C-alpha cells in the first residue's frame, strides 16, 4: 500500500513545484506557488496548492505552512495523512 501512496506523493510534489502554464501537454498542470512566493501568505499558499492538486482523485490539501525557505503541506490521500515539503 505504501508504494502507491509514495507514487501519489511524488506526483503531488511535481504538481506543486511545476510552474502552472509551462507544462506542454496540459497548461493547467502545476501551481503558482514559485512565481508568487514573495507575495504568499498561508491562505494563498493553501489555495494555490488546492488548485494544483484539484484534479488528483482522492487527494485533499488539509493545511499549508510557510517557513522561511520552504512550504509544508498536510495531504489526505484516501484518508491517509501524509506530509510533503517543497523548497521556495
PECORVEN-V531070 format. One record per helix or strand of 3 or more residues. SS is the DSSP state (H for helix, E for strand). FROM is the first residue (numbers start at 0). LEN is the number of residues. Records with the same first field share a line. If there is no record, write none. Layout:
SS = FROM-LEN + FROM-LEN
This chain:
H = 1-16 + 41-11
E = 58-8 + 69-8 + 79-8
